């Protein structure tokens, strides 16, 4: 995986994990002003994140598309370690 943004998007998706996290917490941890590493923005543009409400709190979770991306990349990493 040569694209540093893809590697960081994987980290973001793994950080969110299987459960939804508060949107505020995720944005605080992952939003950046660095134009070279737009992790949060790229993950959203690719449709890897879903925003929804849980009670009065905005939440974010990994979308089905994001879960597929994560699974594919994990598979690629495991395969490359076996070569």
ROSE-4610 file (N, C-alpha, C; in Angstrom, 1 decimal, always signed):
// ROSE-4610
residu = [X/X/X/X/X/X/X/X/X/X/X/X/X/X/X/X/X/X/X/X/X/X/X/X/X/X/X/X/X/X/X/X/X/X/X/X/X/X/X/X/X/X/X/X/X/X/X/X/X/X/X/X/X/X/X/X/X/X/X/X/X/X/X/X/X/X/X/X/X/X/X/X/X/X/X/X/X/X/X/X/X/X/X/X/X/X/X/X/X/X/X/X/X/X/X/X/X/X/X/X/X/X/X/X/X/X/X/X/X/X/X/X/X/X/X/X/X/X/X/X/X/X/X/X/X/X/X/X/X/X/X/X/X/X/X/X/X/X/X/X/X/X/X/X/X/X/X/X/X/X/X/X/X/X/X/X/X/X/X/X/X/X/X/X/X/X/X/X/X/X/X/X/X/X/X/X/X/X/X/X/X/X/X/X/X/X/X/X/X/X/X/X/X/X/X/X/X/X/X/X/X/X/X/X/X/X/X/X/X/X/X/X/X/X/X/X/X/X/X/X/X/X/X/X/X/X/X/X/X/X/X/X/X/X/X/X/X/X/X/X/X/X/X/X/X/X/X/X/X]
num = [1/1/1/2/2/2/3/3/3/4/4/4/5/5/5/6/6/6/7/7/7/8/8/8/9/9/9/10/10/10/11/11/11/12/12/12/13/13/13/14/14/14/15/15/15/16/16/16/17/17/17/18/18/18/19/19/19/20/20/20/21/21/21/22/22/22/23/23/23/24/24/24/25/25/25/26/26/26/27/27/27/28/28/28/29/29/29/30/30/30/31/31/31/32/32/32/33/33/33/34/34/34/35/35/35/36/36/36/37/37/37/38/38/38/39/39/39/40/40/40/41/41/41/42/42/42/43/43/43/44/44/44/45/45/45/46/46/46/47/47/47/48/48/48/49/49/49/50/50/50/51/51/51/52/52/52/53/53/53/54/54/54/55/55/55/56/56/56/57/57/57/58/58/58/59/59/59/60/60/60/61/61/61/62/62/62/63/63/63/64/64/64/65/65/65/66/66/66/67/67/67/68/68/68/69/69/69/70/70/70/71/71/71/72/72/72/73/73/73/74/74/74/75/75/75/76/76/76/77/77/77/78/78/78/79/79/79/80/80/80/81/81/81/82/82/82/83/83/83]
x = [+0.9/+0.0/+0.9/+1.0/+1.9/+1.3/+0.0/-0.7/-0.8/-0.1/-0.2/-1.6/-2.5/-3.8/-4.6/-4.4/-5.1/-4.8/-3.5/-3.0/-3.7/-3.8/-4.4/-5.9/-6.6/-8.0/-8.2/-7.4/-7.5/-7.4/-6.5/-6.4/-7.6/-8.2/-9.4/-10.6/-10.7/-11.8/-11.6/-10.4/-10.1/-10.4/-10.0/-10.2/-11.7/-12.5/-14.0/-14.5/-14.0/-14.4/-15.8/-16.3/-17.6/-18.7/-18.4/-19.5/-19.4/-20.5/-20.5/-19.8/-19.1/-18.5/-19.1/-19.0/-19.6/-18.9/-19.7/-19.2/-18.2/-18.5/-17.6/-16.3/-16.2/-14.9/-14.1/-14.8/-14.1/-13.6/-14.4/-13.9/-12.7/-12.8/-11.7/-10.4/-10.5/-9.3/-8.8/-9.6/-9.2/-9.2/-9.9/-9.9/-8.6/-8.1/-6.8/-6.9/-6.0/-6.0/-4.9/-4.2/-3.1/-3.7/-3.5/-4.0/-3.4/-2.3/-1.7/-2.2/-2.8/-3.4/-4.8/-5.7/-7.1/-7.9/-7.5/-8.0/-9.5/-10.0/-11.4/-12.2/-11.7/-12.5/-12.5/-11.4/-11.3/-12.2/-12.2/-13.0/-14.5/-14.9/-16.3/-16.6/-15.7/-16.0/-16.1/-15.4/-15.4/-16.6/-17.4/-18.6/-18.2/-17.1/-16.7/-17.2/-17.8/-18.4/-19.9/-20.6/-22.0/-22.2/-23.0/-23.3/-24.8/-25.1/-26.5/-26.6/-27.8/-28.1/-28.4/-27.9/-28.3/-28.8/-30.1/-30.6/-30.4/-29.8/-29.5/-28.0/-27.3/-25.9/-25.6/-24.9/-24.5/-23.4/-23.6/-22.6/-22.1/-20.9/-20.3/-20.0/-20.2/-19.8/-19.2/-18.6/-18.1/-19.2/-19.3/-20.4/-20.0/-21.0/-20.7/-19.6/-19.5/-18.5/-17.1/-17.1/-15.9/-15.4/-16.4/-16.1/-15.5/-16.0/-15.5/-14.0/-13.8/-12.5/-11.5/-11.9/-11.1/-10.7/-11.7/-11.5/-10.6/-10.8/-10.0/-8.5/-8.3/-6.9/-6.3/-7.0/-6.4/-6.0/-6.8/-6.5/-5.3/-5.1/-3.9/-2.7/-2.8/-1.6/-1.2/-2.2/-1.9/-1.3/-1.8/-1.2/+0.2/+0.5/+1.8/+2.8/+2.4/+3.3/+3.6/+2.8/+3.0/+3.9/+4.1/+5.0/+6.4]
y = [-1.2/+0.0/+1.2/+1.9/+3.0/+4.4/+4.5/+5.8/+6.0/+7.0/+7.2/+7.5/+8.2/+8.5/+7.2/+6.2/+4.9/+4.2/+4.3/+3.6/+4.3/+5.6/+6.3/+6.1/+6.0/+5.7/+4.3/+3.4/+2.1/+2.2/+3.0/+3.3/+3.9/+4.9/+5.5/+4.5/+3.7/+2.7/+1.7/+1.3/+0.3/+1.0/+2.3/+3.1/+3.2/+3.4/+3.5/+2.1/+1.1/-0.3/-0.7/-1.7/-2.2/-1.4/-0.6/+0.2/+1.6/+2.3/+3.7/+4.5/+5.6/+6.5/+7.9/+8.7/+10.0/+10.8/+11.4/+12.2/+13.2/+13.9/+15.0/+14.4/+13.2/+12.6/+12.2/+11.6/+11.2/+12.4/+13.4/+14.6/+15.2/+15.3/+15.9/+15.1/+13.8/+12.9/+12.8/+13.0/+12.6/+13.8/+14.8/+16.0/+16.7/+17.0/+17.7/+18.9/+19.8/+21.0/+20.8/+19.7/+19.4/+18.9/+19.7/+19.3/+18.1/+17.6/+16.4/+15.2/+15.3/+14.1/+14.3/+14.4/+14.7/+13.4/+12.7/+11.4/+11.4/+12.2/+12.3/+12.7/+13.7/+14.1/+13.1/+12.4/+11.4/+10.2/+9.8/+8.7/+9.0/+10.2/+10.6/+10.7/+11.2/+11.3/+10.0/+9.0/+7.6/+6.8/+7.4/+6.7/+5.7/+5.8/+4.8/+5.0/+6.2/+6.6/+6.9/+6.6/+7.0/+7.8/+8.9/+9.7/+9.5/+9.3/+9.1/+9.6/+9.5/+10.0/+8.8/+9.0/+8.1/+8.9/+9.0/+10.0/+11.4/+12.2/+13.6/+13.7/+12.7/+12.7/+12.2/+13.0/+12.6/+11.5/+10.5/+9.3/+9.1/+8.4/+8.0/+6.5/+5.8/+4.4/+4.1/+2.9/+2.5/+2.0/+2.4/+2.0/+0.6/+0.0/-1.3/-1.2/-0.1/+0.1/+0.3/+1.0/+1.1/-0.2/-1.1/-2.4/-3.3/-3.2/-3.9/-3.5/-2.2/-1.6/-2.1/-2.1/-2.6/-4.1/-4.9/-6.3/-6.6/-5.9/-6.1/-5.8/-4.6/-4.2/-5.1/-5.6/-6.5/-7.8/-8.2/-9.4/-9.2/-8.1/-7.8/-7.7/-7.2/-7.1/-8.5/-9.3/-10.7/-11.5/-11.3/-12.0/-11.6/-10.3/-9.8/-10.3/-10.6/-11.1/-12.6/-13.3/-14.7/-14.9/-13.9/-14.0/-14.1]
z = [+0.0/+0.0/+0.0/-1.1/-1.2/-0.9/-0.9/-0.7/+0.9/+1.4/+2.9/+3.3/+2.5/+2.9/+3.0/+2.1/+2.2/+3.5/+3.9/+5.1/+6.3/+6.3/+7.4/+7.4/+6.3/+6.2/+6.9/+6.6/+7.3/+8.8/+9.2/+10.7/+11.2/+10.5/+10.9/+11.0/+10.0/+10.0/+11.1/+11.4/+12.5/+13.8/+13.9/+15.2/+15.5/+14.5/+14.7/+15.1/+14.4/+14.7/+14.4/+15.2/+14.9/+15.5/+16.5/+17.2/+16.7/+16.7/+16.4/+17.5/+17.1/+18.0/+17.9/+18.9/+18.8/+17.7/+16.9/+15.7/+16.2/+17.3/+17.8/+18.2/+18.8/+19.2/+17.9/+17.0/+15.7/+14.9/+14.8/+14.1/+14.8/+16.1/+16.9/+16.7/+16.7/+16.6/+15.1/+14.1/+12.8/+11.8/+12.1/+11.1/+11.1/+9.9/+9.8/+8.9/+9.1/+8.2/+7.2/+7.2/+6.3/+4.9/+3.9/+2.6/+2.0/+2.5/+2.0/+2.7/+3.8/+4.5/+4.9/+3.9/+4.2/+4.6/+5.6/+6.0/+6.2/+7.1/+7.4/+6.1/+5.4/+4.2/+3.1/+2.9/+1.9/+2.2/+3.5/+3.9/+3.7/+4.0/+3.8/+2.3/+1.5/+0.1/-0.6/-0.1/-0.6/-0.1/+0.8/+1.3/+2.4/+3.0/+4.0/+5.4/+5.6/+6.9/+6.8/+7.9/+8.0/+9.2/+9.1/+10.2/+10.6/+11.8/+12.3/+13.7/+14.2/+15.6/+16.5/+17.7/+18.8/+19.9/+20.0/+21.0/+20.5/+21.3/+20.9/+20.4/+20.3/+20.0/+18.5/+17.8/+16.4/+16.5/+15.8/+15.8/+14.4/+14.4/+13.1/+13.2/+12.1/+12.0/+10.6/+10.5/+9.3/+8.4/+7.2/+6.3/+5.7/+5.0/+4.4/+3.4/+2.7/+1.7/+2.4/+3.6/+4.4/+4.9/+5.4/+5.9/+4.8/+3.6/+2.5/+2.2/+2.1/+1.9/+2.9/+4.2/+5.3/+5.1/+4.8/+4.7/+3.5/+2.4/+1.2/+1.5/+2.1/+2.4/+3.4/+4.4/+5.4/+4.7/+3.7/+3.0/+2.2/+1.5/+0.7/+1.6/+2.8/+3.7/+4.1/+4.5/+4.9/+3.7/+2.5/+1.4/+1.1/+1.3/+1.0/+2.0/+3.2/+4.3/+4.0/+3.3/+3.0/+1.8/+1.0/-0.2/+0.2]
